[in-house]
Amino acid sequence: MLLDLSAAFDTVDHTIFLQQLQRSYGVYGSVLDWLQSYLLDRIQHVRRGSTISSSVHFVCGVPQGSVIGPILIGRLGGRCQKSCSVTTFYSHDTQIYGSCPSSHIDVFLSTVTECVNDVADWTQSNRLQLNNDKTEFLWFTTARRQHRLPTFGPTIGLFTVTPSSTVRDLGVYIDADFSMQRHVRRTVSRCFAVLRQLRSVRRQTPPAVFQSLIVALVLSRLDYYYLWTACIPHPPSPICSACCCAAHIRNPSVRAHHRRYHQSTLVAHS
């Protein structure tokens, strides 16, 4: 189950957060003073050209574009993990997961529902809010057993989550049968869209710059795919086609049976 906190970075209460650092993590002294100086007394204004708006003083929130911002949000979520052993917290995204035999689905669903409501209570006590519209639930099983699963999911208050066939987590599309087919289609579609654009400017671009563009715009997507599908022994043919196409565009003179070598060379340069 995937939960989303509404505007988590902008609504973190500084007082509650600093108190939790002291009580839950034993942060005191100069470290606490440093974090206080980082969070408190922040102001913000908007600038357009030479015109600057009046400054606004912030009493809550963590800078989202900073390196330490997600880490601080994660420390706040670490307290939430203690309420349920199957909860993970990354930045402002929360996942609840578990497994059970088919004969214990009702018990498992009741456990997840209880855990979700524990998380909801935790968010309210910390002046945060769950976004029900972005809450997703997914049953994982083989395609043959999908029809045996309930057509409803956990309940958050008065809101019942309907199971999805595909969810998106950290940029990865995960299917209910874990086939990764939708993620493959989207990855390949985006890679070929970029490759078509790069082909049109290949003759006007220096080779070193062109190779850097392929690495940054194409191979980065393929690397992210391989990172999430390392357990799959053989990559799907569309992924291989995208790799070969990238190698061919980089060097059109390469023959088909030599493209795999050039593909590996291209990946090595990344």
Secondary structure, DSSP 8 states (H G I E B T S, - for coil): -EEEBTTHHHH-BHHHHHHHHHHHH---HHHHHHHHHHHSSEEE--EETTEE---EEESB---TTSSHHHHHHHHHHHHHHTT-TTEEEETTEEEE-----GGGHHHHHHHHHHHHHHHHHHHHHTT--B-GGG-BB-----GGGGGGS-S---EETTEE--B-SEEEETTEEEETTS--HHHHHHHHHHHHHHHHHHHHTTTTS-HHHHHHHHIIIIIHHHHHHHHHTTT-SS--HHHHHHHHHHHHHH-TT--GGGHHHHHHHHHHH-
